[in-house]
């Protein structure tokens, strides 16, 4: 069996490019948040690391959006399944992957809530947004036909693929922007109070 994936533009539609732009804007805003995190006090290094990690993830996912590398992984998994003799039962494995992603996503959200409990809401919500995007990408890569059918349909003129992918990116972008704005304002307040005293 041959690999169907070919290098090229995976989603040449307007919404595909809008999604790529959203990933890149979110990455830029996360880098900006990392830069201003030094004004956040004693946790600035861990907050800067968080935003840089988010920026790299958004950048990678934006590039992947058009390279469609998960389709390459799906093709490779299909070849391995046929060679291994378990391709006939692929639906069982695909359902297991969906269940695993759902459980892992829920555990990740709980883990994030515990790990980030001392951090500001912007960081917590951005982490949630990233978790949503990753779960969506993994489910999409599982190539479960029922999921593919749903994602391929339209709702109010929008493709479900867009409706399910953009909210997580939007959360990351908005939270990074809010975080930057708050840190910049806090720095300005400190500057003003030091000049007045």
Secondary structure, 3 states (H helix, E strand, C coil): CCCCCCCCCCCCCHHHHHHHHHHHHHHHHHHHHHHHHHHHCCCHHHHHHHHHHHHHHHHHHHHHHHHCHHHHHHHHHHHHHHHHCCCCCHHHHHHHHHHHHHHHHHHHHHHHHHHCCCCCHHHHHHHHHHHHHHHHHHHHHCCCHHHHHHHHCEECCEEHHHHHHHHHHHHHHHHHHHHHHHHHHHHHHHHHHHHHC
